[in-house]
């Protein structure tokens, strides 16, 4: 049997490479290539920023919805709840502005793709590197409860 059919298939014995391709391969392996995808892979901190950017608008909508509900009630402490909700909105909005600014500085863009059943899908572009991530609604709900509790705690520490 022929040597070409062993190992990785038909082209086992074909080892020819053009010099310019060899230079590009060497640069790529050393990580020096300008278009090296490793250079653009987001760090763990940047992925957390993307997640923050996805969660904070959802938190805003939850608190705004609760604020509208509270405004339409006849509770005797309604004014206190309204002021607390408005203060929460300001804290969340300030964090969202900070995250947006950081993402812009790092050249990262986040897009909400679609909401399917119990998931929300996001796409992000990090300096040319594109990826997707999905959040399950149960996770969003649990994370929203935890974060709102943190914001309330921070609000009462002031």
DSSP file (Angstrom, degrees, kcal/mol; ACC not computed):
  #  RESIDUE AA STRUCTURE BP1 BP2  ACC     N-H-->O    O-->H-N    N-H-->O    O-->H-N    TCO  KAPPA ALPHA  PHI   PSI    X-CA   Y-CA   Z-CA
    1    1 A X              0   0    0      0, 0.0     2,-0.1     0, 0.0     5,-0.0   0.000 360.0 360.0 360.0 152.2    0.0    0.0    0.0
    2    2 A X    >   -     0   0    0      1,-0.1     3,-1.0     3,-0.0     4,-0.1  -0.334 360.0-128.4 -73.1 150.3    1.1    3.6   -0.7
    3    3 A X  G >  S+     0   0    0      1,-0.2     3,-1.7     2,-0.2    -1,-0.1   0.776 103.8  71.1 -66.7 -27.4    2.7    5.7    2.0
    4    4 A X  G 3  S+     0   0    0      1,-0.3     8,-0.8     8,-0.1    -1,-0.2   0.718  91.7  57.7 -64.4 -21.5    0.2    8.5    1.2
    5    5 A X  G <  S+     0   0    0     -3,-1.0    -1,-0.3     6,-0.1     2,-0.2   0.404  92.5  87.5 -91.7   3.1   -2.7    6.5    2.7
    6    6 A X  S X  S-     0   0    0     -3,-1.7     3,-0.7     3,-0.2     2,-0.4  -0.572  88.0  -1.7 -97.6 163.7   -1.1    6.2    6.2
    7    7 A X  T 3  S+     0   0    0      1,-0.2     3,-0.1    -2,-0.2    -3,-0.0  -0.417 132.8   8.7  68.3-116.9   -1.3    8.6    9.1
    8    8 A X  T 3  S-     0   0    0     -2,-0.4     2,-0.3     1,-0.2     3,-0.3   0.160 112.4 -97.8 -93.1  21.2   -3.3   11.7    8.4
    9    9 A X  S X  S-     0   0    0     -3,-0.7     3,-1.1     1,-0.2    -3,-0.2  -0.757  74.4 -10.2 113.8-151.3   -4.7   10.6    5.0
   10   10 A X  T 3  S+     0   0    0     -2,-0.3     3,-0.3     1,-0.3    -1,-0.2   0.777 126.6  49.1 -64.3 -31.0   -4.0   11.1    1.4
   11   11 A X  T >   +     0   0    0     -3,-0.3     3,-1.2     1,-0.2    -1,-0.3  -0.001  67.5 124.0-105.9  29.5   -1.4   13.9    1.7
   12   12 A X  T <  S+     0   0    0     -3,-1.1    -1,-0.2    -8,-0.8    -8,-0.1   0.867  79.1  43.7 -56.4 -40.9    0.9   12.4    4.4
   13   13 A X  T 3  S+     0   0    0     -3,-0.3     2,-1.0     1,-0.1    -1,-0.3   0.514  89.5  97.5 -88.4  -2.8    4.0   12.6    2.2
   14   14 A X    <   +     0   0    0     -3,-1.2    -1,-0.1     1,-0.1    -3,-0.0  -0.754  37.1 151.5 -89.3 103.6    3.3   16.2    1.0
   15   15 A X        +     0   0    0     -2,-1.0     2,-0.2     2,-0.0    -1,-0.1   0.112  21.1 133.9-118.6  18.7    5.3   18.4    3.2
   16   16 A X        +     0   0    0      0, 0.0     2,-0.3     0, 0.0    -2,-0.0  -0.512  26.9 176.9 -78.2 138.4    6.0   21.4    0.9
   17   17 A X        -     0   0    0     -2,-0.2     2,-0.1     4,-0.0    -2,-0.0  -0.997  29.6-119.7-142.1 135.8    5.5   24.9    2.3
   18   18 A X     >  -     0   0    0     -2,-0.3     4,-2.1     1,-0.1     3,-0.4  -0.441  28.3-119.3 -70.6 147.4    6.1   28.3    0.7
   19   19 A X  H  > S+     0   0    0      1,-0.2     4,-2.1     2,-0.2     5,-0.1   0.878 113.2  51.3 -57.4 -40.5    8.6   30.5    2.5
   20   20 A X  H  > S+     0   0    0      1,-0.2     4,-1.9     2,-0.2    -1,-0.2   0.845 109.6  50.6 -68.0 -31.0    6.0   33.3    3.2
   21   21 A X  H  > S+     0   0    0     -3,-0.4     4,-2.3     2,-0.2    -1,-0.2   0.876 108.3  53.0 -69.5 -36.8    3.6   30.8    4.7
   22   22 A X  H  X S+     0   0    0     -4,-2.1     4,-2.3     2,-0.2    -2,-0.2   0.908 108.2  50.3 -63.9 -41.8    6.4   29.5    6.9
   23   23 A X  H  X S+     0   0    0     -4,-2.1     4,-2.4     1,-0.2    -1,-0.2   0.913 111.2  48.5 -62.9 -43.0    7.1   33.0    8.2
   24   24 A X  H  X S+     0   0    0     -4,-1.9     4,-2.6     1,-0.2    -1,-0.2   0.897 110.6  51.2 -64.1 -39.9    3.4   33.5    9.0
   25   25 A X  H  X S+     0   0    0     -4,-2.3     4,-2.4     2,-0.2    -2,-0.2   0.906 110.3  48.8 -63.4 -42.0    3.3   30.2   10.8
   26   26 A X  H  X S+     0   0    0     -4,-2.3     4,-1.8     2,-0.2    -2,-0.2   0.927 112.9  47.3 -64.7 -44.7    6.3   31.1   12.9
   27   27 A X  H  X>S+     0   0    0     -4,-2.4     5,-2.0     1,-0.2     6,-1.0   0.909 111.9  51.2 -61.8 -41.9    4.8   34.5   13.8
   28   28 A X  H ><5S+     0   0    0     -4,-2.6     3,-0.7     1,-0.2    -2,-0.2   0.915 109.9  48.6 -62.8 -43.5    1.5   32.9   14.6
   29   29 A X  H 3<5S+     0   0    0     -4,-2.4    -1,-0.2     1,-0.2    -2,-0.2   0.827 112.9  48.2 -66.2 -31.7    3.1   30.3   16.9
   30   30 A X  H 3<5S-     0   0    0     -4,-1.8    -1,-0.2    -5,-0.2    -2,-0.2   0.570 111.4-122.3 -84.7  -9.2    5.1   33.0   18.7
   31   31 A X  T <<5S+     0   0    0     -4,-0.9    -3,-0.2    -3,-0.7    -4,-0.1   0.645  81.2 116.0  78.7  14.8    2.0   35.2   19.1
   32   32 A X      < +     0   0    0     -5,-2.0    -4,-0.2    -6,-0.2    -5,-0.1   0.632  38.8 113.0 -89.5 -15.2    3.5   38.1   17.2
   33   33 A X    >   -     0   0    0     -6,-1.0     3,-1.6     1,-0.1     6,-0.2  -0.330  66.7-138.0 -62.9 136.1    1.1   38.1   14.3
   34   34 A X  T 3  S+     0   0    0      1,-0.3    -1,-0.1     5,-0.0    -6,-0.0   0.830 105.4  46.0 -63.7 -32.4   -1.1   41.1   14.1
   35   35 A X  T 3  S+     0   0    0      4,-0.0     2,-0.3     3,-0.0    -1,-0.3   0.128  79.9 141.9 -97.7  21.8   -4.1   39.0   13.3
   36   36 A X    X>  -     0   0    0     -3,-1.6     3,-0.9     1,-0.2     4,-0.6  -0.483  45.5-150.5 -65.1 120.9   -3.4   36.5   16.0
   37   37 A X  H >> S+     0   0    0     -2,-0.3     4,-0.6     1,-0.2     3,-0.5   0.769  93.1  65.2 -66.2 -23.6   -6.7   35.4   17.5
   38   38 A X  H >4 S+     0   0    0      1,-0.2     3,-0.6     2,-0.2    -1,-0.2   0.832  95.0  58.9 -65.9 -30.9   -5.0   34.7   20.8
   39   39 A X  H <4 S+     0   0    0     -3,-0.9    -1,-0.2     1,-0.2    -2,-0.2   0.810 108.8  44.1 -67.1 -30.1   -4.2   38.4   21.2
   40   40 A X  H << S+     0   0    0     -4,-0.6    89,-0.3    -3,-0.5    -1,-0.2   0.479  79.6 120.1 -97.7  -4.2   -7.9   39.3   21.0
   41   41 A X    <<  -     0   0    0     -4,-0.6    86,-0.0    -3,-0.6     2,-0.0  -0.436  70.0-114.2 -64.1 129.6   -9.4   36.6   23.3
   42   42 A X        -     0   0    0     -2,-0.2    -1,-0.1     1,-0.1    -2,-0.1  -0.332  25.1-124.7 -68.5 146.2  -11.1   38.3   26.2
   43   43 A X     >  -     0   0    0      1,-0.1     4,-2.2    -3,-0.1     5,-0.2  -0.284  30.5-100.5 -78.6 171.7   -9.7   38.0   29.7
   44   44 A X  H  > S+     0   0    0      1,-0.2     4,-2.1     2,-0.2     5,-0.1   0.879 125.6  53.7 -61.6 -37.3  -11.9   36.7   32.6
   45   45 A X  H  > S+     0   0    0      1,-0.2     4,-1.9     2,-0.2    -1,-0.2   0.902 108.5  48.9 -63.6 -41.0  -12.3   40.3   33.7
   46   46 A X  H  > S+     0   0    0      2,-0.2     4,-2.1     1,-0.2    -2,-0.2   0.863 108.9  52.4 -68.9 -35.4  -13.6   41.3   30.2
   47   47 A X  H  X S+     0   0    0     -4,-2.2     4,-2.3     2,-0.2    -1,-0.2   0.891 108.4  51.5 -66.4 -38.1  -16.0   38.4   30.2
   48   48 A X  H  X S+     0   0    0     -4,-2.1     4,-2.6     2,-0.2    -2,-0.2   0.880 108.0  52.5 -64.1 -37.2  -17.3   39.6   33.6
   49   49 A X  H  X S+     0   0    0     -4,-1.9     4,-2.6     2,-0.2    -2,-0.2   0.904 108.6  49.8 -63.2 -40.8  -17.8   43.1   32.1
   50   50 A X  H  X S+     0   0    0     -4,-2.1     4,-1.6     2,-0.2    -2,-0.2   0.915 111.5  48.8 -63.3 -42.5  -19.8   41.6   29.2
   51   51 A X  H  X S+     0   0    0     -4,-2.3     4,-2.3     2,-0.2    -2,-0.2   0.907 111.0  50.2 -63.8 -41.9  -21.9   39.7   31.7
   52   52 A X  H  X S+     0   0    0     -4,-2.6     4,-3.0     1,-0.2     5,-0.2   0.925 108.2  53.2 -59.4 -45.1  -22.4   42.9   33.7
   53   53 A X  H  X S+     0   0    0     -4,-2.6     4,-0.6     1,-0.2    -1,-0.2   0.827 112.0  45.6 -61.9 -31.6  -23.4   44.7   30.6
   54   54 A X  H  X S+     0   0    0     -4,-1.6     4,-0.6    -5,-0.2    -1,-0.2   0.852 117.8  42.1 -78.4 -35.7  -26.0   42.0   29.9
   55   55 A X  H  X S+     0   0    0     -4,-2.3     4,-2.2     1,-0.1     3,-0.4   0.875 101.4  65.5 -81.9 -38.5  -27.4   41.9   33.4
   56   56 A X  H  X S+     0   0    0     -4,-3.0     4,-2.6     1,-0.2     5,-0.2   0.878  99.8  50.3 -59.9 -42.9  -27.6   45.6   34.4
   57   57 A X  H  X S+     0   0    0     -4,-0.6     4,-2.2    -5,-0.2    -1,-0.2   0.873 110.5  52.1 -62.1 -32.8  -30.3   46.6   31.9
   58   58 A X  H  X S+     0   0    0     -4,-0.6     4,-2.0    -3,-0.4    -2,-0.2   0.904 108.9  49.8 -67.5 -39.8  -32.4   43.7   33.1
   59   59 A X  H  X S+     0   0    0     -4,-2.2     4,-2.6     2,-0.2     5,-0.3   0.921 108.9  53.1 -61.8 -43.6  -31.9   44.9   36.7
   60   60 A X  H  X S+     0   0    0     -4,-2.6     4,-2.7     1,-0.2     5,-0.2   0.928 109.2  48.1 -56.8 -46.2  -33.0   48.4   35.6
   61   61 A X  H  X S+     0   0    0     -4,-2.2     4,-2.2     2,-0.2    -1,-0.2   0.871 111.0  51.1 -66.4 -35.4  -36.2   47.1   34.0
   62   62 A X  H  X S+     0   0    0     -4,-2.0     4,-2.3     2,-0.2    -2,-0.2   0.945 113.6  43.5 -65.1 -47.6  -37.0   45.0   37.1
   63   63 A X  H  X S+     0   0    0     -4,-2.6     4,-2.4     1,-0.2    -2,-0.2   0.893 113.7  51.4 -67.3 -38.9  -36.6   47.9   39.5
   64   64 A X  H  X S+     0   0    0     -4,-2.7     4,-2.3    -5,-0.3    -1,-0.2   0.905 109.8  50.1 -63.1 -40.8  -38.5   50.3   37.1
   65   65 A X  H  X S+     0   0    0     -4,-2.2     4,-1.9    -5,-0.2    -2,-0.2   0.922 112.1  46.9 -62.7 -44.6  -41.4   47.8   36.9
   66   66 A X  H  X S+     0   0    0     -4,-2.3     4,-2.6     1,-0.2    -2,-0.2   0.876 109.7  55.0 -65.0 -36.8  -41.5   47.5   40.7
   67   67 A X  H  X S+     0   0    0     -4,-2.4     4,-2.5     2,-0.2    -2,-0.2   0.926 107.7  48.3 -62.3 -45.3  -41.4   51.3   41.0
   68   68 A X  H  X S+     0   0    0     -4,-2.3     4,-1.1     1,-0.2    -1,-0.2   0.889 112.0  50.3 -61.9 -39.0  -44.4   51.7   38.7
   69   69 A X  H  < S+     0   0    0     -4,-1.9     3,-0.4     1,-0.2    -2,-0.2   0.923 111.8  47.2 -64.7 -43.8  -46.3   49.1   40.7
   70   70 A X  H >< S+     0   0    0     -4,-2.6     3,-1.7     1,-0.2     5,-0.3   0.891 106.7  57.6 -65.6 -40.0  -45.4   50.8   44.0
   71   71 A X  H 3< S+     0   0    0     -4,-2.5    -1,-0.2     1,-0.3    -2,-0.2   0.804 105.0  52.2 -61.4 -28.6  -46.5   54.2   42.6
   72   72 A X  T 3< S+     0   0    0     -4,-1.1    -1,-0.3    -3,-0.4    -2,-0.2   0.338  95.8  89.6 -91.9   7.6  -49.9   52.9   41.9
   73   73 A X  S <  S-     0   0    0     -3,-1.7    -3,-0.0    -4,-0.1     5,-0.0  -0.443  72.5-134.3 -97.5 175.2  -50.6   51.5   45.3
   74   74 A X        +     0   0    0     -2,-0.1    -3,-0.1     4,-0.0    -4,-0.1   0.030  50.2 145.9-115.8  25.0  -52.1   53.2   48.4
   75   75 A X    >   -     0   0    0     -5,-0.3     3,-1.1     1,-0.1     4,-0.2  -0.282  54.0-131.9 -61.0 147.5  -49.5   52.0   51.0
   76   76 A X  T 3  S+     0   0    0      1,-0.2     3,-0.3     2,-0.1    -1,-0.1   0.785 109.5  46.9 -71.9 -25.7  -48.8   54.4   53.7
   77   77 A X  T 3> S+     0   0    0      1,-0.2     4,-2.1     2,-0.1     3,-0.3   0.125  77.1 116.3 -98.9  19.5  -45.1   54.0   53.2
   78   78 A X  H <> S+     0   0    0     -3,-1.1     4,-2.6     1,-0.2     5,-0.2   0.887  71.3  54.9 -55.8 -43.1  -45.4   54.3   49.4
   79   79 A X  H  > S+     0   0    0     -3,-0.3     4,-2.4     1,-0.2    -1,-0.2   0.898 108.0  49.6 -60.4 -42.2  -43.2   57.5   49.4
   80   80 A X  H  > S+     0   0    0     -3,-0.3     4,-2.4     2,-0.2    -1,-0.2   0.925 112.2  47.6 -62.1 -45.7  -40.4   55.7   51.2
   81   81 A X  H  X S+     0   0    0     -4,-2.1     4,-2.5     2,-0.2    -2,-0.2   0.885 111.3  51.0 -64.5 -39.1  -40.5   52.8   48.7
   82   82 A X  H  X S+     0   0    0     -4,-2.6     4,-2.4    -5,-0.2    -1,-0.2   0.936 111.7  46.9 -63.8 -46.4  -40.6   55.1   45.7
   83   83 A X  H  X S+     0   0    0     -4,-2.4     4,-2.1     1,-0.2    -2,-0.2   0.893 112.9  49.6 -63.4 -39.3  -37.6   57.1   47.0
   84   84 A X  H  X S+     0   0    0     -4,-2.4     4,-2.3     2,-0.2    -1,-0.2   0.913 111.1  49.2 -65.1 -42.6  -35.7   53.8   47.7
   85   85 A X  H  X S+     0   0    0     -4,-2.5     4,-2.4     1,-0.2    -2,-0.2   0.898 110.7  50.5 -64.1 -40.0  -36.5   52.5   44.2
   86   86 A X  H  X S+     0   0    0     -4,-2.4     4,-2.0     2,-0.2    -1,-0.2   0.888 109.8  50.2 -65.5 -38.4  -35.3   55.7   42.6
   87   87 A X  H  X S+     0   0    0     -4,-2.1     4,-2.0     2,-0.2    -2,-0.2   0.895 110.0  51.0 -65.4 -39.5  -32.0   55.5   44.6
   88   88 A X  H  X S+     0   0    0     -4,-2.3     4,-2.7     1,-0.2     5,-0.2   0.915 107.9  52.8 -61.9 -42.8  -31.6   51.9   43.5
   89   89 A X  H  X S+     0   0    0     -4,-2.4     4,-2.7     1,-0.2    -2,-0.2   0.898 108.0  51.0 -60.0 -40.9  -32.1   53.0   39.9
   90   90 A X  H  X S+     0   0    0     -4,-2.0     4,-2.3     2,-0.2    -1,-0.2   0.910 111.2  47.6 -64.2 -41.9  -29.4   55.7   40.2
   91   91 A X  H  X S+     0   0    0     -4,-2.0     4,-2.0     2,-0.2    -2,-0.2   0.931 114.8  45.5 -63.9 -45.6  -26.9   53.2   41.6
   92   92 A X  H  X S+     0   0    0     -4,-2.7     4,-2.4     1,-0.2    -2,-0.2   0.917 112.9  50.5 -64.6 -43.0  -27.6   50.6   38.9
   93   93 A X  H  X S+     0   0    0     -4,-2.7     4,-2.5    -5,-0.2    -1,-0.2   0.902 108.2  52.7 -62.8 -41.0  -27.5   53.3   36.2
   94   94 A X  H  X S+     0   0    0     -4,-2.3     4,-2.1     1,-0.2    -1,-0.2   0.905 110.5  47.9 -61.2 -41.3  -24.1   54.6   37.5
   95   95 A X  H  X S+     0   0    0     -4,-2.0     4,-2.6     2,-0.2    -1,-0.2   0.897 110.4  52.0 -65.8 -39.4  -22.7   51.0   37.3
   96   96 A X  H  X S+     0   0    0     -4,-2.4     4,-2.6     2,-0.2    -2,-0.2   0.905 109.2  49.4 -63.7 -41.2  -24.1   50.6   33.8
   97   97 A X  H  X S+     0   0    0     -4,-2.5     4,-2.3     2,-0.2    -1,-0.2   0.915 111.5  49.8 -62.7 -43.0  -22.5   53.8   32.7
   98   98 A X  H  X S+     0   0    0     -4,-2.1     4,-2.2     2,-0.2    -2,-0.2   0.914 112.5  46.8 -62.0 -43.8  -19.1   52.7   34.2
   99   99 A X  H  X S+     0   0    0     -4,-2.6     4,-2.6     2,-0.2     5,-0.2   0.915 111.5  50.9 -66.2 -42.9  -19.4   49.3   32.5
  100  100 A X  H  X S+     0   0    0     -4,-2.6     4,-2.4     1,-0.2    -1,-0.2   0.909 110.8  49.2 -60.3 -42.4  -20.2   50.8   29.1
  101  101 A X  H  X S+     0   0    0     -4,-2.3     4,-2.3     2,-0.2    -1,-0.2   0.919 111.7  48.3 -64.1 -43.9  -17.3   53.2   29.4
  102  102 A X  H  X S+     0   0    0     -4,-2.2     4,-1.8     2,-0.2    -2,-0.2   0.914 111.8  49.3 -63.8 -43.1  -14.9   50.4   30.2
  103  103 A X  H  <>S+     0   0    0     -4,-2.6     5,-2.5     1,-0.2     4,-0.3   0.908 110.9  50.1 -62.8 -41.3  -16.2   48.2   27.3
  104  104 A X  H ><5S+     0   0    0     -4,-2.4     3,-1.1     1,-0.2    -1,-0.2   0.905 109.4  51.3 -63.6 -41.1  -15.8   51.1   24.9
  105  105 A X  H 3<5S+     0   0    0     -4,-2.3    -1,-0.2     1,-0.2    -2,-0.2   0.848 113.2  45.2 -63.8 -34.0  -12.2   51.7   26.1
  106  106 A X  T 3<5S-     0   0    0     -4,-1.8    -1,-0.2    -5,-0.2    -2,-0.2   0.356 114.2-117.7 -92.6   5.5  -11.4   48.1   25.6
  107  107 A X  T < 5 +     0   0    0     -3,-1.1    20,-2.0    -4,-0.3     2,-0.4   0.931  63.3 146.1  59.3  51.0  -13.1   48.0   22.2
  108  108 A X  E   < -A  126   0A   0     -5,-2.5     2,-0.4    18,-0.2    18,-0.2  -0.973  28.7-167.0-120.0 131.0  -15.7   45.4   23.1
  109  109 A X  E     -A  125   0A   0     16,-2.4    16,-2.8    -2,-0.4     2,-0.4  -0.952   2.3-161.1-120.1 138.8  -19.2   45.5   21.7
  110  110 A X  E     -A  124   0A   0     -2,-0.4     2,-0.4    14,-0.2    14,-0.2  -0.966   7.1-174.7-122.3 134.6  -22.2   43.4   23.1
  111  111 A X  E     -A  123   0A   0     12,-3.6    12,-3.3    -2,-0.4     2,-0.6  -0.989  24.1-132.6-128.8 135.3  -25.4   42.7   21.2
  112  112 A X  E     -A  122   0A   0     -2,-0.4    10,-0.3    10,-0.2     3,-0.1  -0.783  25.4-176.1 -84.1 122.3  -28.5   41.0   22.4
  113  113 A X  E     -     0   0A   0      8,-2.2     2,-0.3    -2,-0.6    -1,-0.2   0.966  49.0 -37.6 -84.8 -62.2  -29.3   38.4   19.7
  114  114 A X  E     -A  121   0A   0      7,-0.8     7,-2.9     2,-0.1     2,-0.6  -0.996  38.8-124.1-162.9 161.0  -32.6   36.8   20.8
  115  115 A X  E     -A  120   0A   0     -2,-0.3     2,-0.5     5,-0.2     5,-0.2  -0.960  30.7-178.8-113.5 115.7  -34.7   35.5   23.5
  116  116 A X  E >   -A  119   0A   0      3,-1.4     3,-2.7    -2,-0.6     2,-0.1  -0.970  54.7 -59.4-120.6 122.9  -35.7   31.9   23.0
  117  117 A X  T 3  S-     0   0    0     -2,-0.5    -2,-0.0     1,-0.3     0, 0.0  -0.201 124.6  -7.6  45.7-108.7  -38.0   30.2   25.6
  118  118 A X  T 3  S+     0   0    0     -2,-0.1    19,-3.1    -3,-0.0     2,-0.3   0.079 122.0  80.7-104.5  23.1  -36.1   30.4   28.9
  119  119 A X  E <   -AB 116 136A   0     -3,-2.7    -3,-1.4    17,-0.3     2,-0.5  -0.925  56.8-154.0-130.7 154.8  -32.8   31.8   27.5
  120  120 A X  E     -AB 115 135A   0     15,-2.6    15,-2.6    -2,-0.3     2,-0.4  -0.994  20.0-154.1-124.5 122.9  -31.4   35.1   26.5
  121  121 A X  E     -AB 114 134A   0     -7,-2.9    -8,-2.2    -2,-0.5    -7,-0.8  -0.815  11.1-173.6-104.0 137.1  -28.6   35.0   23.9
  122  122 A X  E     -AB 112 133A   0     11,-3.1    11,-2.5    -2,-0.4     2,-0.4  -0.937  10.1-156.2-125.6 149.1  -25.9   37.6   23.5
  123  123 A X  E     -AB 111 132A   0    -12,-3.3   -12,-3.6    -2,-0.3     2,-0.3  -0.972  14.3-171.5-121.1 139.4  -23.1   38.1   21.0
  124  124 A X  E     -AB 110 131A   0      7,-2.7     7,-2.2    -2,-0.4     2,-0.5  -0.976  16.0-152.5-134.7 151.7  -20.0   40.1   21.7
  125  125 A X  E     -AB 109 130A   0    -16,-2.8   -16,-2.4    -2,-0.3     2,-0.7  -0.977  10.4-172.0-123.0 116.0  -17.1   41.3   19.7
  126  126 A X  E >  S-AB 108 129A   0      3,-3.4     3,-2.0    -2,-0.5   -18,-0.2  -0.857  73.6 -43.3-114.4  95.5  -13.8   41.7   21.5
  127  127 A X  T 3  S-     0   0    0    -20,-2.0    -1,-0.1    -2,-0.7   -19,-0.1   0.869 125.4 -37.3  51.7  42.4  -11.2   43.4   19.3
  128  128 A X  T 3  S+     0   0    0      1,-0.3     2,-0.6   -21,-0.2    -1,-0.3   0.142 114.9 114.6  99.3 -19.7  -12.2   41.2   16.4
  129  129 A X  E <   -B  126   0A   0     -3,-2.0    -3,-3.4   -89,-0.3     2,-0.4  -0.766  51.0-161.1 -86.1 120.9  -12.8   38.0   18.3
  130  130 A X  E     +B  125   0A   0     -2,-0.6     2,-0.3    -5,-0.2    -5,-0.2  -0.838  19.7 152.7-108.1 141.3  -16.5   37.1   18.2
  131  131 A X  E     -B  124   0A   0     -7,-2.2    -7,-2.7    -2,-0.4     2,-0.3  -0.958  28.3-134.7-154.7 168.8  -18.3   34.8   20.5
  132  132 A X  E     -B  123   0A   0     -2,-0.3     2,-0.3    -9,-0.2    -9,-0.2  -0.904  14.1-173.1-125.7 154.8  -21.8   34.1   22.0
  133  133 A X  E     -B  122   0A   0    -11,-2.5   -11,-3.1    -2,-0.3     2,-0.4  -0.989   9.8-149.3-146.4 155.0  -23.0   33.4   25.4
  134  134 A X  E     -B  121   0A   0     -2,-0.3     2,-0.5   -13,-0.2   -13,-0.2  -0.950   2.2-159.2-125.9 138.9  -26.4   32.4   26.8
  135  135 A X  E     -B  120   0A   0    -15,-2.6   -15,-2.6    -2,-0.4     2,-0.3  -0.974  17.1-135.0-118.5 133.2  -28.1   33.2   30.1
  136  136 A X  E  >  -B  119   0A   0     -2,-0.5     4,-2.2   -17,-0.2     3,-0.5  -0.632  19.9-124.7 -83.0 141.9  -30.9   31.1   31.4
  137  137 A X  H  > S+     0   0    0    -19,-3.1     4,-2.9    -2,-0.3     5,-0.2   0.838 110.6  56.9 -58.3 -35.2  -33.8   33.0   32.8
  138  138 A X  H  > S+     0   0    0    -20,-0.3     4,-2.4     2,-0.2    -1,-0.2   0.906 108.4  47.4 -63.3 -39.9  -33.6   31.2   36.2
  139  139 A X  H  > S+     0   0    0     -3,-0.5     4,-3.1     2,-0.2     5,-0.2   0.922 112.3  49.7 -64.2 -43.9  -30.0   32.3   36.5
  140  140 A X  H  X S+     0   0    0     -4,-2.2     4,-2.5     1,-0.2    -2,-0.2   0.916 111.7  48.5 -61.6 -43.8  -30.9   35.9   35.6
  141  141 A X  H  X S+     0   0    0     -4,-2.9     4,-2.0     2,-0.2    -1,-0.2   0.930 114.9  44.1 -62.9 -46.2  -33.7   35.9   38.1
  142  142 A X  H  X S+     0   0    0     -4,-2.4     4,-2.1     1,-0.2    -2,-0.2   0.922 115.2  47.9 -65.2 -44.6  -31.5   34.5   40.9
  143  143 A X  H  X S+     0   0    0     -4,-3.1     4,-2.6     1,-0.2     5,-0.2   0.869 109.5  54.2 -64.8 -36.5  -28.6   36.8   40.0
  144  144 A X  H  X S+     0   0    0     -4,-2.5     4,-2.6    -5,-0.2     5,-0.2   0.912 108.0  49.5 -63.7 -42.6  -31.0   39.8   39.9
  145  145 A X  H  X S+     0   0    0     -4,-2.0     4,-1.9     2,-0.2    -2,-0.2   0.918 112.6  47.3 -62.2 -43.2  -32.2   39.0   43.5
  146  146 A X  H  X S+     0   0    0     -4,-2.1     4,-1.8     2,-0.2    -2,-0.2   0.929 114.9  45.5 -64.2 -45.5  -28.7   38.8   44.8
  147  147 A X  H  X S+     0   0    0     -4,-2.6     4,-2.6     2,-0.2    -2,-0.2   0.884 110.4  52.0 -69.7 -38.6  -27.6   42.0   43.1
  148  148 A X  H  X S+     0   0    0     -4,-2.6     4,-2.5     1,-0.2    -1,-0.2   0.906 108.9  52.0 -63.9 -39.0  -30.6   44.0   44.2
  149  149 A X  H  X S+     0   0    0     -4,-1.9     4,-2.2    -5,-0.2    -2,-0.2   0.900 109.9  49.5 -62.0 -39.7  -30.0   42.8   47.7
  150  150 A X  H  X S+     0   0    0     -4,-1.8     4,-2.6     2,-0.2    -2,-0.2   0.912 110.6  49.5 -64.5 -42.6  -26.3   44.1   47.4
  151  151 A X  H  X S+     0   0    0     -4,-2.6     4,-2.3     2,-0.2    -2,-0.2   0.901 110.6  50.1 -63.8 -40.3  -27.5   47.4   46.0
  152  152 A X  H  X S+     0   0    0     -4,-2.5     4,-2.0     2,-0.2    -1,-0.2   0.914 111.0  49.3 -64.4 -41.9  -30.0   47.8   48.9
  153  153 A X  H  X S+     0   0    0     -4,-2.2     4,-0.9     1,-0.2    -2,-0.2   0.923 112.4  47.6 -61.6 -44.0  -27.2   47.0   51.4
  154  154 A X  H  X S+     0   0    0     -4,-2.6     4,-0.8     1,-0.2     3,-0.3   0.859 109.1  55.8 -64.9 -35.0  -25.0   49.6   49.7
  155  155 A X  H >< S+     0   0    0     -4,-2.3     3,-0.5     1,-0.2    -1,-0.2   0.892 108.9  45.4 -65.0 -40.4  -27.8   52.1   49.8
  156  156 A X  H 3< S+     0   0    0     -4,-2.0    -1,-0.2     1,-0.2    -2,-0.2   0.591 103.2  64.6 -83.6  -9.4  -28.3   51.8   53.5
  157  157 A X  H 3<        0   0    0     -4,-0.9    -1,-0.2    -3,-0.3    -2,-0.2   0.721 360.0 360.0 -79.1 -21.9  -24.6   52.0   54.2
  158  158 A X    <<        0   0    0     -4,-0.8    -1,-0.2    -3,-0.5    -2,-0.1   0.498 360.0 360.0 -66.6 360.0  -24.5   55.6   52.9
